[in-house]
Amino acid sequence: LGESPLPLDSLSLDGIRKMRSHCETNGGFLTLLAAPQQWKQHLKPSELWGYSGNGLTIMDKLKQQFDPDAHLSPGRFLV
């Protein structure tokens, strides 16, 4: 468990995907706390977040209840 800041200028989208795959294979996960705008255009919201776990269903229901018209943060993690 922990946080490891990495210099984004030395990483690529492919590198991020490989690191995430390695983490998930070993029971972990990788979350991007910040990303360049061009990455955000090529990654799905779930790829940026990196972990949906068993809470995705409840988060989706809460989002629907409090923001049924998807005005708040459109395109972010839960759509």
C-alpha positions as CSV (number, residue, x, y, z in Angstrom):
1,L,0.0,0.0,0.0
2,G,1.2,3.5,-0.7
3,E,1.6,6.3,-3.1
4,S,4.5,6.6,-5.5
5,P,4.7,9.9,-7.4
6,L,6.1,9.3,-10.9
7,P,7.3,12.0,-13.3
8,L,4.6,11.9,-16.0
9,D,7.0,13.2,-18.7
10,S,8.9,9.9,-18.5
11,L,5.8,7.7,-18.9
12,S,3.6,6.8,-21.8
13,L,0.0,5.6,-22.0
14,D,1.3,2.1,-22.9
15,G,3.6,2.3,-19.9
16,I,0.7,3.2,-17.6
17,R,-1.4,0.4,-18.9
18,K,1.4,-2.1,-18.4
19,M,2.0,-0.9,-14.8
20,R,-1.8,-1.2,-14.1
21,S,-1.9,-4.7,-15.5
22,H,1.1,-5.7,-13.3
23,C,-0.5,-4.2,-10.2
24,E,-3.9,-5.9,-10.9
25,T,-2.2,-9.3,-11.6
26,N,-0.6,-9.0,-8.1
27,G,-3.8,-8.0,-6.3
28,G,-3.2,-4.2,-6.3
29,F,-4.4,-1.3,-8.4
30,L,-3.0,1.9,-9.9
31,T,-4.8,5.2,-9.8
32,L,-3.8,8.3,-11.7
33,L,-4.2,11.3,-9.4
34,A,-3.2,13.7,-12.2
35,A,-2.8,13.2,-15.9
36,P,-2.0,15.4,-19.0
37,Q,-5.1,16.5,-20.9
38,Q,-4.1,14.5,-24.0
39,W,-4.0,11.3,-21.9
40,K,-7.5,12.1,-20.6
41,Q,-8.7,12.3,-24.3
42,H,-7.4,8.7,-24.9
43,L,-8.3,7.0,-21.6
44,K,-11.7,5.9,-20.5
45,P,-12.8,7.4,-17.2
46,S,-12.5,4.0,-15.6
47,E,-8.9,3.8,-16.9
48,L,-8.0,7.1,-15.2
49,W,-9.5,6.0,-11.9
50,G,-8.1,2.5,-12.1
51,Y,-10.3,0.7,-9.6
52,S,-14.0,0.2,-9.4
53,G,-14.0,-2.7,-7.0
54,N,-17.2,-3.9,-5.6
55,G,-18.5,-0.4,-5.0
56,L,-19.3,0.5,-8.6
57,T,-23.0,-0.5,-8.4
58,I,-23.7,1.6,-5.3
59,M,-21.7,4.5,-6.7
60,D,-23.7,4.4,-9.9
61,K,-27.0,4.3,-7.9
62,L,-25.9,7.3,-5.8
63,K,-24.9,9.2,-8.9
64,Q,-28.3,8.5,-10.5
65,Q,-30.2,9.6,-7.4
66,F,-28.3,12.8,-6.8
67,D,-27.6,13.8,-10.4
68,P,-30.2,12.0,-12.6
69,D,-29.5,14.4,-15.6
70,A,-25.7,14.0,-15.3
71,H,-25.0,17.7,-14.9
72,L,-22.2,17.2,-12.4
73,S,-18.8,16.1,-13.8
74,P,-20.1,14.7,-17.1
75,G,-17.8,12.0,-18.4
76,R,-16.1,11.4,-15.1
77,F,-15.8,7.9,-13.8
78,L,-19.5,7.2,-13.5
79,V,-21.5,8.3,-16.5
